[in-house]
Amino acid sequence: MIEVDWARLKAHELRKLANENAVVILPIASIEQHGPHLPVMTDTRLGQEIAHRAARKAYSTRAVVVAPVVWSGLSEHHMPFGGTLTLSHDTFRRVVRDLIEAIIRQGFKDILISNSHGGNIIAMQQILDELAPTSKATLVATTYDVEAGEDLSRHLEDQSGVLHAGEAETSMMLVCEPDLVDTSKHN
Ligand SMILES: [Zn+2]
């Protein structure tokens, strides 16, 4: 299988990918409570899987490399439920901005921010609005379930879209991490 994981590549391989004008996907996610049946890494794990699968699919058209998932997102609204780790807005925006800048300094020119957590959407758009007009790279941002739209919904039986810890996330986690899904916790 083609290696698309930035963290598993060596420096010279990443320099070569930059020279070949590879696209970089920077996934952003969260660590937050996902009900009694899913682990707190759900958005991070799914964000990684989606980015890797998309990268491998696109690779024959154009090389793609996936940066490590930014697991530390904006989850203030989930703090009371336990298990949740959040950044402040200011820190999150600085982290994402600095990572984008670092990727650009490595020579990459096309960056896709791929989000898998609802709480990051507004900040992601603000970061893009701030950086895109003057950035040396072309920056695009999307949230996977918004991007997939009806293509994703038609696979669901009980819900019309991706809801927090709902049918879609549970189904995808059953594929990615079956041992971590507590299937006794259904109603
Ligand atoms: Zn989620």
Backbone and ligand atoms as CSV (ligand in chain L), in Angstrom:
chain,resi,resn,atom,element,x,y,z
A,1,MET,N,N,0.843,-1.205,0.000
A,1,MET,CA,C,0.000,0.000,0.000
A,1,MET,C,C,0.878,1.254,0.000
A,2,ILE,N,N,0.441,2.246,-0.737
A,2,ILE,CA,C,1.208,3.484,-0.832
A,2,ILE,C,C,1.237,4.187,0.542
A,3,GLU,N,N,2.397,4.694,0.902
A,3,GLU,CA,C,2.516,5.378,2.201
A,3,GLU,C,C,2.145,6.851,2.046
A,4,VAL,N,N,1.099,7.267,2.748
A,4,VAL,CA,C,0.659,8.666,2.656
A,4,VAL,C,C,0.813,9.395,3.992
A,5,ASP,N,N,1.313,8.689,5.005
A,5,ASP,CA,C,1.379,9.244,6.358
A,5,ASP,C,C,2.684,10.024,6.541
A,6,TRP,N,N,2.567,11.322,6.675
A,6,TRP,CA,C,3.729,12.214,6.848
A,6,TRP,C,C,4.649,11.673,7.941
A,7,ALA,N,N,4.068,11.283,9.065
A,7,ALA,CA,C,4.850,10.901,10.237
A,7,ALA,C,C,5.662,9.630,10.007
A,8,ARG,N,N,5.264,8.797,9.056
A,8,ARG,CA,C,5.969,7.546,8.800
A,8,ARG,C,C,7.007,7.686,7.700
A,9,LEU,N,N,7.023,8.819,7.031
A,9,LEU,CA,C,7.993,9.040,5.957
A,9,LEU,C,C,9.290,9.612,6.523
A,10,LYS,N,N,10.338,9.554,5.702
A,10,LYS,CA,C,11.628,10.121,6.114
A,10,LYS,C,C,11.779,11.507,5.490
A,11,ALA,N,N,12.684,12.293,6.063
A,11,ALA,CA,C,12.812,13.694,5.632
A,11,ALA,C,C,13.050,13.800,4.128
A,12,HIS,N,N,13.960,12.951,3.589
A,12,HIS,CA,C,14.255,13.070,2.158
A,12,HIS,C,C,13.044,12.691,1.300
A,13,GLU,N,N,12.208,11.775,1.823
A,13,GLU,CA,C,11.004,11.395,1.065
A,13,GLU,C,C,10.007,12.563,1.044
A,14,LEU,N,N,9.930,13.281,2.153
A,14,LEU,CA,C,9.026,14.435,2.204
A,14,LEU,C,C,9.555,15.587,1.349
A,15,ARG,N,N,10.889,15.743,1.307
A,15,ARG,CA,C,11.454,16.775,0.405
A,15,ARG,C,C,11.100,16.452,-1.041
A,16,LYS,N,N,11.178,15.163,-1.376
A,16,LYS,CA,C,10.852,14.735,-2.743
A,16,LYS,C,C,9.373,15.010,-3.046
A,17,LEU,N,N,8.520,14.717,-2.087
A,17,LEU,CA,C,7.086,14.978,-2.285
A,17,LEU,C,C,6.818,16.472,-2.479
A,18,ALA,N,N,7.532,17.306,-1.732
A,18,ALA,CA,C,7.376,18.761,-1.910
A,18,ALA,C,C,7.821,19.167,-3.307
A,19,ASN,N,N,8.938,18.593,-3.770
A,19,ASN,CA,C,9.427,18.895,-5.125
A,19,ASN,C,C,8.449,18.448,-6.191
A,20,GLU,N,N,7.733,17.373,-5.906
A,20,GLU,CA,C,6.745,16.855,-6.866
A,20,GLU,C,C,5.406,17.585,-6.743
A,21,ASN,N,N,5.382,18.609,-5.885
A,21,ASN,CA,C,4.171,19.411,-5.689
A,21,ASN,C,C,2.995,18.588,-5.168
A,22,ALA,N,N,3.291,17.733,-4.206
A,22,ALA,CA,C,2.226,16.930,-3.590
A,22,ALA,C,C,1.270,17.832,-2.811
A,23,VAL,N,N,0.024,17.395,-2.735
A,23,VAL,CA,C,-0.968,18.057,-1.886
A,23,VAL,C,C,-0.745,17.581,-0.449
A,24,VAL,N,N,-0.873,18.482,0.513
A,24,VAL,CA,C,-0.828,18.084,1.925
A,24,VAL,C,C,-2.233,18.192,2.513
A,25,ILE,N,N,-2.680,17.118,3.158
A,25,ILE,CA,C,-3.922,17.176,3.938
A,25,ILE,C,C,-3.537,17.341,5.402
A,26,LEU,N,N,-4.082,18.378,6.021
A,26,LEU,CA,C,-3.875,18.593,7.457
A,26,LEU,C,C,-5.203,18.331,8.162
A,27,PRO,N,N,-5.348,17.147,8.780
A,27,PRO,CA,C,-6.626,16.865,9.461
A,27,PRO,C,C,-6.682,17.578,10.819
A,28,ILE,N,N,-7.840,18.130,11.125
A,28,ILE,CA,C,-8.057,18.719,12.447
A,28,ILE,C,C,-9.267,18.030,13.076
A,29,ALA,N,N,-9.183,17.766,14.392
A,29,ALA,CA,C,-10.207,16.924,15.023
A,29,ALA,C,C,-10.410,17.328,16.471
A,30,SER,N,N,-10.641,16.343,17.336
A,30,SER,CA,C,-10.853,16.630,18.761
A,30,SER,C,C,-10.680,15.359,19.577
A,31,ILE,N,N,-10.490,15.561,20.870
A,31,ILE,CA,C,-10.609,14.476,21.852
A,31,ILE,C,C,-11.741,14.903,22.774
A,32,GLU,N,N,-12.860,14.238,22.654
A,32,GLU,CA,C,-14.012,14.653,23.471
A,32,GLU,C,C,-14.954,13.483,23.685
A,33,GLN,N,N,-15.770,13.611,24.702
A,33,GLN,CA,C,-16.709,12.529,25.019
A,33,GLN,C,C,-17.588,12.216,23.809
A,34,HIS,N,N,-17.823,10.926,23.602
A,34,HIS,CA,C,-18.701,10.479,22.521
A,34,HIS,C,C,-19.697,9.463,23.055
A,35,GLY,N,N,-20.368,9.828,24.155
A,35,GLY,CA,C,-21.380,8.943,24.713
A,35,GLY,C,C,-20.775,7.744,25.429
A,36,PRO,N,N,-21.614,6.827,25.870
A,36,PRO,CA,C,-21.127,5.671,26.629
A,36,PRO,C,C,-20.545,4.563,25.743
A,37,HIS,N,N,-20.708,4.693,24.422
A,37,HIS,CA,C,-20.347,3.563,23.540
A,37,HIS,C,C,-19.114,3.807,22.671
A,38,LEU,N,N,-18.692,5.083,22.534
A,38,LEU,CA,C,-17.557,5.370,21.651
A,38,LEU,C,C,-16.402,5.998,22.438
A,39,PRO,N,N,-15.158,5.748,22.009
A,39,PRO,CA,C,-14.012,6.339,22.699
A,39,PRO,C,C,-13.876,7.839,22.381
A,40,VAL,N,N,-13.176,8.532,23.257
A,40,VAL,CA,C,-13.046,9.986,23.083
A,40,VAL,C,C,-12.236,10.360,21.837
A,41,MET,N,N,-11.498,9.409,21.289
A,41,MET,CA,C,-10.704,9.728,20.089
A,41,MET,C,C,-11.521,9.621,18.789
A,42,THR,N,N,-12.814,9.414,18.885
A,42,THR,CA,C,-13.611,9.124,17.685
A,42,THR,C,C,-13.350,10.104,16.535
A,43,ASP,N,N,-13.444,11.406,16.778
A,43,ASP,CA,C,-13.250,12.365,15.675
A,43,ASP,C,C,-11.819,12.309,15.125
A,44,THR,N,N,-10.856,12.101,16.032
A,44,THR,CA,C,-9.453,12.031,15.614
A,44,THR,C,C,-9.202,10.789,14.772
A,45,ARG,N,N,-9.722,9.655,15.238
A,45,ARG,CA,C,-9.501,8.399,14.509
A,45,ARG,C,C,-10.187,8.432,13.142
A,46,LEU,N,N,-11.428,8.946,13.120
A,46,LEU,CA,C,-12.158,9.001,11.844
A,46,LEU,C,C,-11.521,10.024,10.901
A,47,GLY,N,N,-11.071,11.145,11.454
A,47,GLY,CA,C,-10.413,12.161,10.627
A,47,GLY,C,C,-9.164,11.616,9.959
A,48,GLN,N,N,-8.419,10.826,10.706
A,48,GLN,CA,C,-7.212,10.210,10.150
A,48,GLN,C,C,-7.572,9.212,9.052
A,49,GLU,N,N,-8.539,8.361,9.340
A,49,GLU,CA,C,-8.922,7.319,8.372
A,49,GLU,C,C,-9.429,7.931,7.065
A,50,ILE,N,N,-10.288,8.933,7.209
A,50,ILE,CA,C,-10.870,9.572,6.026
A,50,ILE,C,C,-9.778,10.239,5.191
A,51,ALA,N,N,-8.862,10.929,5.860
A,51,ALA,CA,C,-7.775,11.606,5.137
A,51,ALA,C,C,-6.871,10.596,4.438
A,52,HIS,N,N,-6.547,9.518,5.124
A,52,HIS,CA,C,-5.662,8.517,4.522
A,52,HIS,C,C,-6.327,7.825,3.332
A,53,ARG,N,N,-7.610,7.492,3.503
A,53,ARG,CA,C,-8.309,6.824,2.386
A,53,ARG,C,C,-8.442,7.763,1.187
A,54,ALA,N,N,-8.745,9.029,1.457
A,54,ALA,CA,C,-8.870,9.997,0.363
A,54,ALA,C,C,-7.524,10.180,-0.343
A,55,ALA,N,N,-6.461,10.241,0.450
A,55,ALA,CA,C,-5.120,10.432,-0.127
A,55,ALA,C,C,-4.741,9.252,-1.023
A,56,ARG,N,N,-5.009,8.045,-0.544
A,56,ARG,CA,C,-4.649,6.867,-1.351
A,56,ARG,C,C,-5.482,6.801,-2.630
A,57,LYS,N,N,-6.725,7.235,-2.526
A,57,LYS,CA,C,-7.602,7.242,-3.706
A,57,LYS,C,C,-7.116,8.242,-4.748
A,58,ALA,N,N,-6.659,9.394,-4.278
A,58,ALA,CA,C,-6.274,10.468,-5.199
A,58,ALA,C,C,-4.862,10.297,-5.748
A,59,TYR,N,N,-4.083,9.410,-5.120
A,59,TYR,CA,C,-2.635,9.394,-5.369
A,59,TYR,C,C,-2.260,9.173,-6.831
A,60,SER,N,N,-3.058,8.352,-7.537
A,60,SER,CA,C,-2.695,8.068,-8.930
A,60,SER,C,C,-2.843,9.315,-9.807
A,61,THR,N,N,-3.666,10.255,-9.381
A,61,THR,CA,C,-3.823,11.515,-10.105
A,61,THR,C,C,-2.750,12.508,-9.673
A,62,ARG,N,N,-2.532,12.557,-8.366
A,62,ARG,CA,C,-1.531,13.487,-7.834
A,62,ARG,C,C,-1.086,13.009,-6.454
A,63,ALA,N,N,0.209,13.110,-6.175
A,63,ALA,CA,C,0.726,12.666,-4.875
A,63,ALA,C,C,0.072,13.464,-3.747
A,64,VAL,N,N,-0.216,12.770,-2.665
A,64,VAL,CA,C,-0.837,13.394,-1.491
A,64,VAL,C,C,-0.143,12.861,-0.245
A,65,VAL,N,N,0.088,13.733,0.712
A,65,VAL,CA,C,0.648,13.295,1.987
A,65,VAL,C,C,-0.229,13.866,3.098
A,66,VAL,N,N,-0.452,13.053,4.151
A,66,VAL,CA,C,-1.354,13.445,5.239
A,66,VAL,C,C,-0.544,13.753,6.494
A,67,ALA,N,N,-0.613,14.989,6.942
A,67,ALA,CA,C,0.076,15.386,8.171
A,67,ALA,C,C,-0.590,14.707,9.375
A,68,PRO,N,N,0.128,14.605,10.492
A,68,PRO,CA,C,-0.506,14.033,11.689
A,68,PRO,C,C,-1.760,14.818,12.068
A,69,VAL,N,N,-2.764,14.128,12.577
A,69,VAL,CA,C,-4.021,14.789,12.947
A,69,VAL,C,C,-3.779,15.759,14.106
A,70,VAL,N,N,-4.296,16.964,13.963
A,70,VAL,CA,C,-4.311,17.901,15.089
A,70,VAL,C,C,-5.471,17.473,15.985
A,71,TRP,N,N,-5.144,16.688,17.008
A,71,TRP,CA,C,-6.203,16.102,17.842
A,71,TRP,C,C,-6.789,17.113,18.813
A,72,SER,N,N,-6.050,18.190,19.061
A,72,SER,CA,C,-6.472,19.167,20.072
A,72,SER,C,C,-7.329,20.238,19.421
A,73,GLY,N,N,-8.651,20.062,19.524
A,73,GLY,CA,C,-9.568,20.992,18.874
A,73,GLY,C,C,-10.326,21.837,19.875
A,74,LEU,N,N,-11.453,22.341,19.419
A,74,LEU,CA,C,-12.292,23.223,20.244
A,74,LEU,C,C,-13.504,22.450,20.741
A,75,SER,N,N,-13.481,22.114,22.021
A,75,SER,CA,C,-14.544,21.256,22.580
A,75,SER,C,C,-15.052,21.763,23.917
A,76,GLU,N,N,-15.028,23.074,24.078
A,76,GLU,CA,C,-15.485,23.634,25.353
A,76,GLU,C,C,-16.889,23.124,25.717
A,77,HIS,N,N,-17.751,23.010,24.703
A,77,HIS,CA,C,-19.137,22.600,24.943
A,77,HIS,C,C,-19.259,21.152,25.418
A,78,HIS,N,N,-18.173,20.387,25.379
A,78,HIS,CA,C,-18.233,19.005,25.854
A,78,HIS,C,C,-17.504,18.800,27.181
A,79,MET,N,N,-16.886,19.848,27.701
A,79,MET,CA,C,-16.102,19.706,28.932
A,79,MET,C,C,-16.913,19.136,30.101
A,80,PRO,N,N,-18.165,19.535,30.309
A,80,PRO,CA,C,-18.885,19.028,31.487
A,80,PRO,C,C,-19.137,17.520,31.456
A,81,PHE,N,N,-19.013,16.886,30.289
A,81,PHE,CA,C,-19.343,15.468,30.177
A,81,PHE,C,C,-18.174,14.538,30.524
A,82,GLY,N,N,-16.980,15.107,30.729
A,82,GLY,CA,C,-15.820,14.291,31.071
A,82,GLY,C,C,-15.061,13.802,29.850
A,83,GLY,N,N,-13.771,13.479,30.068
A,83,GLY,CA,C,-12.952,12.893,29.008
A,83,GLY,C,C,-12.526,13.840,27.913
A,84,THR,N,N,-12.896,15.097,28.028
A,84,THR,CA,C,-12.701,16.046,26.926
A,84,THR,C,C,-11.478,16.927,27.170
A,85,LEU,N,N,-10.685,17.126,26.099
A,85,LEU,CA,C,-9.520,18.014,26.166
A,85,LEU,C,C,-9.708,19.110,25.125
A,86,THR,N,N,-9.749,20.338,25.567
A,86,THR,CA,C,-9.976,21.425,24.611
A,86,THR,C,C,-8.837,22.429,24.637
A,87,LEU,N,N,-8.675,23.145,23.543
A,87,LEU,CA,C,-7.812,24.318,23.521
A,87,LEU,C,C,-8.701,25.555,23.589
A,88,SER,N,N,-8.085,26.689,23.929
A,88,SER,CA,C,-8.800,27.957,23.777
A,88,SER,C,C,-8.793,28.307,22.279
A,89,HIS,N,N,-9.735,29.153,21.870
A,89,HIS,CA,C,-9.787,29.570,20.462
A,89,HIS,C,C,-8.452,30.130,19.996
A,90,ASP,N,N,-7.872,30.987,20.823
A,90,ASP,CA,C,-6.633,31.654,20.442
A,90,ASP,C,C,-5.511,30.643,20.186
A,91,THR,N,N,-5.391,29.674,21.111
A,91,THR,CA,C,-4.321,28.676,20.960
A,91,THR,C,C,-4.567,27.798,19.739
A,92,PHE,N,N,-5.802,27.359,19.568
A,92,PHE,CA,C,-6.127,26.512,18.419
A,92,PHE,C,C,-5.763,27.209,17.112
A,93,ARG,N,N,-6.148,28.468,17.013
A,93,ARG,CA,C,-5.870,29.192,15.776
A,93,ARG,C,C,-4.375,29.348,15.551
A,94,ARG,N,N,-3.637,29.590,16.638
A,94,ARG,CA,C,-2.180,29.702,16.492
A,94,ARG,C,C,-1.567,28.371,16.077
A,95,VAL,N,N,-2.040,27.273,16.682
A,95,VAL,CA,C,-1.495,25.946,16.347
A,95,VAL,C,C,-1.714,25.655,14.860
A,96,VAL,N,N,-2.942,25.853,14.399
A,96,VAL,CA,C,-3.238,25.534,12.994
A,96,VAL,C,C,-2.465,26.473,12.063
A,97,ARG,N,N,-2.433,27.763,12.407
A,97,ARG,CA,C,-1.674,28.721,11.581
A,97,ARG,C,C,-0.202,28.341,11.509
A,98,ASP,N,N,0.390,28.002,12.652
A,98,ASP,CA,C,1.822,27.653,12.676
A,98,ASP,C,C,2.095,26.380,11.880
A,99,LEU,N,N,1.195,25.399,11.980
A,99,LEU,CA,C,1.400,24.163,11.228
A,99,LEU,C,C,1.296,24.414,9.727
A,100,ILE,N,N,0.336,25.245,9.332
A,100,ILE,CA,C,0.221,25.589,7.909
A,100,ILE,C,C,1.506,26.271,7.446
A,101,GLU,N,N,1.998,27.201,8.243
A,101,GLU,CA,C,3.232,27.910,7.894
A,101,GLU,C,C,4.410,26.936,7.784
A,102,ALA,N,N,4.491,25.990,8.721
A,102,ALA,CA,C,5.587,25.011,8.689
A,102,ALA,C,C,5.508,24.150,7.432
A,103,ILE,N,N,4.306,23.752,7.057
A,103,ILE,CA,C,4.124,22.932,5.849
A,103,ILE,C,C,4.559,23.729,4.619
A,104,ILE,N,N,4.201,25.005,4.585
A,104,ILE,CA,C,4.603,25.866,3.463
A,104,ILE,C,C,6.125,26.000,3.422
A,105,ARG,N,N,6.734,26.164,4.599
A,105,ARG,CA,C,8.207,26.309,4.643
A,105,ARG,C,C,8.916,25.035,4.191
A,106,GLN,N,N,8.229,23.896,4.238
A,106,GLN,CA,C,8.808,22.653,3.712
A,106,GLN,C,C,8.654,22.561,2.199
A,107,GLY,N,N,8.033,23.553,1.595
A,107,GLY,CA,C,7.992,23.605,0.140
A,107,GLY,C,C,6.677,23.190,-0.494
A,108,PHE,N,N,5.674,22.884,0.319
A,108,PHE,CA,C,4.390,22.472,-0.244
A,108,PHE,C,C,3.542,23.703,-0.595
A,109,LYS,N,N,2.760,23.579,-1.655
A,109,LYS,CA,C,2.026,24.740,-2.170
A,109,LYS,C,C,0.508,24.593,-2.143
A,110,ASP,N,N,0.040,23.390,-1.913
A,110,ASP,CA,C,-1.410,23.158,-1.874
A,110,ASP,C,C,-1.766,22.402,-0.599
A,111,ILE,N,N,-2.579,23.025,0.238
A,111,ILE,CA,C,-2.897,22.439,1.549
A,111,ILE,C,C,-4.410,22.355,1.723
A,112,LEU,N,N,-4.853,21.163,2.088
A,112,LEU,CA,C,-6.271,20.954,2.399
A,112,LEU,C,C,-6.412,20.690,3.900
A,113,ILE,N,N,-7.147,21.548,4.572
A,113,ILE,CA,C,-7.465,21.300,5.979
A,113,ILE,C,C,-8.725,20.454,5.990
A,114,SER,N,N,-8.626,19.261,6.564
A,114,SER,CA,C,-9.766,18.332,6.559
A,114,SER,C,C,-10.271,18.168,7.982
A,115,ASN,N,N,-11.440,18.715,8.248
A,115,ASN,CA,C,-11.971,18.759,9.602
A,115,ASN,C,C,-12.970,17.625,9.859
A,116,SER,N,N,-12.909,17.067,11.062
A,116,SER,CA,C,-13.867,16.000,11.416
A,116,SER,C,C,-14.591,16.300,12.722
A,117,HIS,N,N,-14.639,17.571,13.111
A,117,HIS,CA,C,-15.278,17.933,14.382
A,117,HIS,C,C,-16.055,19.250,14.245
A,118,GLY,N,N,-17.350,19.190,14.538
A,118,GLY,CA,C,-18.226,20.344,14.359
A,118,GLY,C,C,-17.736,21.605,15.069
A,119,GLY,N,N,-17.178,21.443,16.276
A,119,GLY,CA,C,-16.735,22.593,17.062
A,119,GLY,C,C,-15.600,23.380,16.429
A,120,ASN,N,N,-14.924,22.790,15.437
A,120,ASN,CA,C,-13.790,23.475,14.782
A,120,ASN,C,C,-14.203,24.301,13.570
A,121,ILE,N,N,-15.450,24.178,13.136
A,121,ILE,CA,C,-15.830,24.715,11.820
A,121,ILE,C,C,-15.662,26.232,11.741
A,122,ILE,N,N,-16.160,26.950,12.739
A,122,ILE,CA,C,-16.109,28.420,12.672
A,122,ILE,C,C,-14.669,28.906,12.715
A,123,ALA,N,N,-13.880,28.358,13.638
A,123,ALA,CA,C,-12.473,28.771,13.737
A,123,ALA,C,C,-11.718,28.437,12.456
A,124,MET,N,N,-12.009,27.292,11.888
A,124,MET,CA,C,-11.343,26.883,10.643
A,124,MET,C,C,-11.608,27.895,9.533
A,125,GLN,N,N,-12.848,28.335,9.444
A,125,GLN,CA,C,-13.202,29.311,8.418
A,125,GLN,C,C,-12.502,30.643,8.671
A,126,GLN,N,N,-12.422,31.026,9.959
A,126,GLN,CA,C,-11.742,32.286,10.290
A,126,GLN,C,C,-10.257,32.218,9.939
A,127,ILE,N,N,-9.638,31.093,10.248
A,127,ILE,CA,C,-8.208,30.924,9.942
A,127,ILE,C,C,-7.989,31.036,8.439
A,128,LEU,N,N,-8.870,30.382,7.706
A,128,LEU,CA,C,-8.741,30.404,6.251
A,128,LEU,C,C,-8.921,31.824,5.703
A,129,ASP,N,N,-9.920,32.525,6.228
A,129,ASP,CA,C,-10.172,33.898,5.772
A,129,ASP,C,C,-8.979,34.801,6.059
A,130,GLU,N,N,-8.330,34.554,7.189
A,130,GLU,CA,C,-7.161,35.367,7.566
A,130,GLU,C,C,-5.960,35.073,6.675
A,131,LEU,N,N,-5.719,33.774,6.446
A,131,LEU,CA,C,-4.463,33.383,5.802
A,131,LEU,C,C,-4.521,33.365,4.273
A,132,ALA,N,N,-5.658,32.946,3.737
A,132,ALA,CA,C,-5.719,32.668,2.294
A,132,ALA,C,C,-5.334,33.856,1.410
A,133,PRO,N,N,-5.761,35.087,1.739
A,133,PRO,CA,C,-5.469,36.181,0.807
A,133,PRO,C,C,-3.979,36.431,0.583
A,134,THR,N,N,-3.158,36.177,1.600
A,134,THR,CA,C,-1.726,36.497,1.460
A,134,THR,C,C,-0.832,35.261,1.502
A,135,SER,N,N,-1.418,34.089,1.652
A,135,SER,CA,C,-0.593,32.889,1.803
A,135,SER,C,C,0.147,32.546,0.522
A,136,LYS,N,N,1.353,31.974,0.683
A,136,LYS,CA,C,2.113,31.509,-0.481
A,136,LYS,C,C,1.521,30.211,-1.023
A,137,ALA,N,N,0.677,29.567,-0.227
A,137,ALA,CA,C,0.056,28.309,-0.657
A,137,ALA,C,C,-1.421,28.530,-0.948
A,138,THR,N,N,-1.975,27.622,-1.735
A,138,THR,CA,C,-3.424,27.599,-1.906
A,138,THR,C,C,-4.008,26.813,-0.742
A,139,LEU,N,N,-4.890,27.450,0.007
A,139,LEU,CA,C,-5.468,26.821,1.203
A,139,LEU,C,C,-6.948,26.556,0.971
A,140,VAL,N,N,-7.353,25.336,1.266
A,140,VAL,CA,C,-8.761,24.968,1.171
A,140,VAL,C,C,-9.122,24.232,2.457
A,141,ALA,N,N,-10.338,24.432,2.944
A,141,ALA,CA,C,-10.749,23.740,4.158
A,141,ALA,C,C,-12.128,23.131,3.967
A,142,THR,N,N,-12.325,21.962,4.564
A,142,THR,CA,C,-13.627,21.330,4.463
A,142,THR,C,C,-13.872,20.431,5.671
A,143,THR,N,N,-15.143,20.174,5.941
A,143,THR,CA,C,-15.521,19.204,6.967
A,143,THR,C,C,-16.092,17.993,6.239
A,144,TYR,N,N,-15.592,16.802,6.565
A,144,TYR,CA,C,-15.822,15.646,5.691
A,144,TYR,C,C,-17.297,15.344,5.424
A,145,ASP,N,N,-18.140,15.471,6.473
A,145,ASP,CA,C,-19.536,15.079,6.228
A,145,ASP,C,C,-20.264,16.132,5.397
A,146,VAL,N,N,-19.820,17.386,5.485
A,146,VAL,CA,C,-20.384,18.436,4.625
A,146,VAL,C,C,-19.970,18.159,3.183
A,147,GLU,N,N,-18.699,17.792,3.029
A,147,GLU,CA,C,-18.157,17.495,1.694
A,147,GLU,C,C,-18.869,16.283,1.082
A,148,ALA,N,N,-19.096,15.265,1.890
A,148,ALA,CA,C,-19.716,14.036,1.372
A,148,ALA,C,C,-21.203,14.239,1.085
A,149,GLY,N,N,-21.869,15.055,1.901
A,149,GLY,CA,C,-23.283,15.370,1.682
A,149,GLY,C,C,-24.148,14.129,1.567
A,150,GLU,N,N,-24.973,14.111,0.545
A,150,GLU,CA,C,-25.942,13.019,0.396
A,150,GLU,C,C,-25.279,11.681,0.112
A,151,ASP,N,N,-24.056,11.719,-0.431
A,151,ASP,CA,C,-23.364,10.455,-0.687
A,151,ASP,C,C,-23.190,9.669,0.602
A,152,LEU,N,N,-23.004,10.395,1.694
A,152,LEU,CA,C,-22.852,9.732,2.980
A,152,LEU,C,C,-24.217,9.345,3.557
A,153,SER,N,N,-25.164,10.262,3.430
A,153,SER,CA,C,-26.494,10.033,4.020
A,153,SER,C,C,-27.166,8.773,3.469
A,154,ARG,N,N,-26.925,8.476,2.225
A,154,ARG,CA,C,-27.657,7.336,1.658
A,154,ARG,C,C,-27.165,5.997,2.215
A,155,HIS,N,N,-26.045,6.022,2.946
A,155,HIS,CA,C,-25.590,4.791,3.597
A,155,HIS,C,C,-26.208,4.602,4.976
A,156,LEU,N,N,-26.936,5.612,5.450
A,156,LEU,CA,C,-27.474,5.559,6.813
A,156,LEU,C,C,-28.908,5.040,6.820
A,157,GLU,N,N,-29.261,4.355,7.890
A,157,GLU,CA,C,-30.602,3.787,7.995
A,157,GLU,C,C,-31.517,4.601,8.905
A,158,ASP,N,N,-30.971,5.095,10.013
A,158,ASP,CA,C,-31.825,5.718,11.038
A,158,ASP,C,C,-31.691,7.235,11.118
A,159,GLN,N,N,-30.585,7.787,10.639
A,159,GLN,CA,C,-30.365,9.228,10.756
A,159,GLN,C,C,-30.012,9.796,9.382
A,160,SER,N,N,-30.290,11.079,9.199
A,160,SER,CA,C,-30.106,11.641,7.857
A,160,SER,C,C,-28.696,12.169,7.615
A,161,GLY,N,N,-27.901,12.294,8.667
A,161,GLY,CA,C,-26.538,12.798,8.491
A,161,GLY,C,C,-25.677,12.389,9.665
A,162,VAL,N,N,-24.484,12.996,9.731
A,162,VAL,CA,C,-23.555,12.663,10.806
A,162,VAL,C,C,-23.938,13.456,12.056
A,163,LEU,N,N,-24.402,12.747,13.075
A,163,LEU,CA,C,-24.705,13.377,14.351
A,163,LEU,C,C,-23.661,12.934,15.368
A,164,HIS,N,N,-23.458,13.784,16.374
A,164,HIS,CA,C,-22.448,13.478,17.380
A,164,HIS,C,C,-22.717,12.116,18.018
A,165,ALA,N,N,-21.747,11.205,17.892
A,165,ALA,CA,C,-21.825,9.857,18.470
A,165,ALA,C,C,-23.022,9.059,17.942
A,166,GLY,N,N,-23.546,9.458,16.792
A,166,GLY,CA,C,-24.725,8.816,16.228
A,166,GLY,C,C,-24.395,7.642,15.318
A,167,GLU,N,N,-25.347,7.352,14.444
A,167,GLU,CA,C,-25.242,6.160,13.595
A,167,GLU,C,C,-23.984,6.147,12.719
A,168,ALA,N,N,-23.718,7.281,12.075
A,168,ALA,CA,C,-22.590,7.320,11.132
A,168,ALA,C,C,-21.257,7.134,11.857
A,169,GLU,N,N,-21.045,7.908,12.910
A,169,GLU,CA,C,-19.772,7.803,13.636
A,169,GLU,C,C,-19.602,6.411,14.243
A,170,THR,N,N,-20.703,5.869,14.772
A,170,THR,CA,C,-20.627,4.534,15.375
A,170,THR,C,C,-20.298,3.490,14.309
A,171,SER,N,N,-20.948,3.601,13.154
A,171,SER,CA,C,-20.697,2.633,12.074
A,171,SER,C,C,-19.246,2.708,11.604
A,172,MET,N,N,-18.748,3.923,11.430
A,172,MET,CA,C,-17.365,4.073,10.947
A,172,MET,C,C,-16.362,3.593,11.989
A,173,MET,N,N,-16.670,3.822,13.263
A,173,MET,CA,C,-15.762,3.322,14.306
A,173,MET,C,C,-15.806,1.796,14.395
A,174,LEU,N,N,-16.956,1.206,14.065
A,174,LEU,CA,C,-17.032,-0.268,14.044
A,174,LEU,C,C,-16.108,-0.834,12.959
A,175,VAL,N,N,-15.889,-0.048,11.904
A,175,VAL,CA,C,-14.956,-0.467,10.856
A,175,VAL,C,C,-13.512,-0.238,11.310
A,176,CYS,N,N,-13.250,0.938,11.877
A,176,CYS,CA,C,-11.862,1.338,12.190
A,176,CYS,C,C,-11.350,0.723,13.493
A,177,GLU,N,N,-12.178,0.710,14.509
A,177,GLU,CA,C,-11.741,0.274,15.853
A,177,GLU,C,C,-12.848,-0.554,16.513
A,178,PRO,N,N,-13.171,-1.710,15.949
A,178,PRO,CA,C,-14.310,-2.476,16.468
A,178,PRO,C,C,-14.186,-2.825,17.953
A,179,ASP,N,N,-12.966,-3.031,18.424
A,179,ASP,CA,C,-12.797,-3.417,19.838
A,179,ASP,C,C,-13.117,-2.277,20.800
A,180,LEU,N,N,-13.166,-1.049,20.288
A,180,LEU,CA,C,-13.375,0.094,21.165
A,180,LEU,C,C,-14.826,0.563,21.193
A,181,VAL,N,N,-15.674,-0.100,20.413
A,181,VAL,CA,C,-17.095,0.286,20.406
A,181,VAL,C,C,-17.865,-0.658,21.324
A,182,ASP,N,N,-18.575,-0.088,22.289
A,182,ASP,CA,C,-19.357,-0.906,23.222
A,182,ASP,C,C,-20.755,-1.103,22.644
A,183,THR,N,N,-20.960,-2.241,21.992
A,183,THR,CA,C,-22.243,-2.475,21.305
A,183,THR,C,C,-23.350,-2.873,22.275
A,184,SER,N,N,-23.027,-3.040,23.555
A,184,SER,CA,C,-24.093,-3.338,24.539
A,184,SER,C,C,-24.835,-2.079,24.943
A,185,LYS,N,N,-24.295,-0.902,24.540
A,185,LYS,CA,C,-24.853,0.362,24.987
A,185,LYS,C,C,-25.849,0.951,23.981
A,186,HIS,N,N,-26.618,0.122,23.305
A,186,HIS,CA,C,-27.604,0.691,22.392
A,186,HIS,C,C,-28.964,0.769,23.088
A,187,ASN,N,N,-29.859,1.594,22.518
A,187,ASN,CA,C,-31.167,1.682,23.171
A,187,ASN,C,C,-32.252,1.142,22.248
L,1,ZN,ZN,ZN,-17.683,13.095,16.717
